[in-house]
């Protein structure tokens, strides 16, 4: 029932080899989990889970339903409770200061977390300046819908808006739960560019998915085996 | 602080966009208070004597009405996760919600209380004290209500649990608020009662957001 991948230390590779050659302290593993375990409703979801993600690296979480992919993502975001093990960010305890950890995390869950009554631009407003919001909407090709209530947008457009918020946060670690659900091929390709740019800037990606993601050179962590 | 204000502005924009939900508490307050003259008769002596109590009880019940959705909507659509990850500490989020609740429910109740109290034939000496007492009282109700709303978050039948949790906590507000107004009506000083209300508010202002923040964290887990 529980998955034990002790000693899993496949490191996601940065997209640029030049960076890897002069791998110094800054380039070392940024996110490190050591023997993580969590319990949900008296059920041990996973235990002894260890992995590392370097700057610019990506980790893909796979596994059957109920394997604990979403639970792990929430755990990494600091929204869950770690029963055992340690989570390190640049060598320091990641969850010691939750607001500080929140500032380096952008999380996209199953739900888009949008307010249907507000317009697309208003939904993004708290997370960025007016200009940044306009730019993020343009990148997601949602600019024509900026002043439309989200209620009128399609499921795929809402997902794109949620992805636009992700980029707006300027966070180093992206935690994505089925990010491409409901997206068309063009949007998935655009999302791939977004991911590549984020990783080229030293960002980290941890994603749970059943669909193929536009993510090169990602390490895979299979849960629930 | 900038983020706090941006999020508060968003809460208010949402409240305006869903105007009927926001108005419901206010209309409930006016309607419930309007039932009393019909039930106990319009005799000025009886009605005026009961007026402070009626206003306070109706305001208390009306303030509880929107609490169910205070965090409930955000919890259901995933916004609560985003708020917890916004970089604001959880107690600051709770304070934000309490402020939004007061601005959209407490302040309108305060404005409506004057005409309602006059309709209930309150004495001219008691009216200013009633309004003065309602200011800390509505603020307290928003703070206590935020704790209740955060605690029942994620619980089955939370909407039923909520009044059971908040109403007992709100009894001191009721007691000191009405006692102060009564004192003024009988020519005594309402000062000690109002000071008690202010003291309660001073204690609740830091404590309630802390408690609600802890409840929010555990609801997200």
Interface residues (C-beta under 8 A of the other chain):
Chain A: X74 X77 X78 X79 X80 X81 X98 X99 X102 X103 X105 X106 X107 X109 X110 X111 X112 X113 X114 X115 X116 X117 X118 X122 X125 X126 X127 X165
Chain B: X3 X6 X7 X10 X13 X14 X17 X18 X77 X78 X79 X81 X82 X84 X85 X86 X87 X88 X89 X90 X220 X221
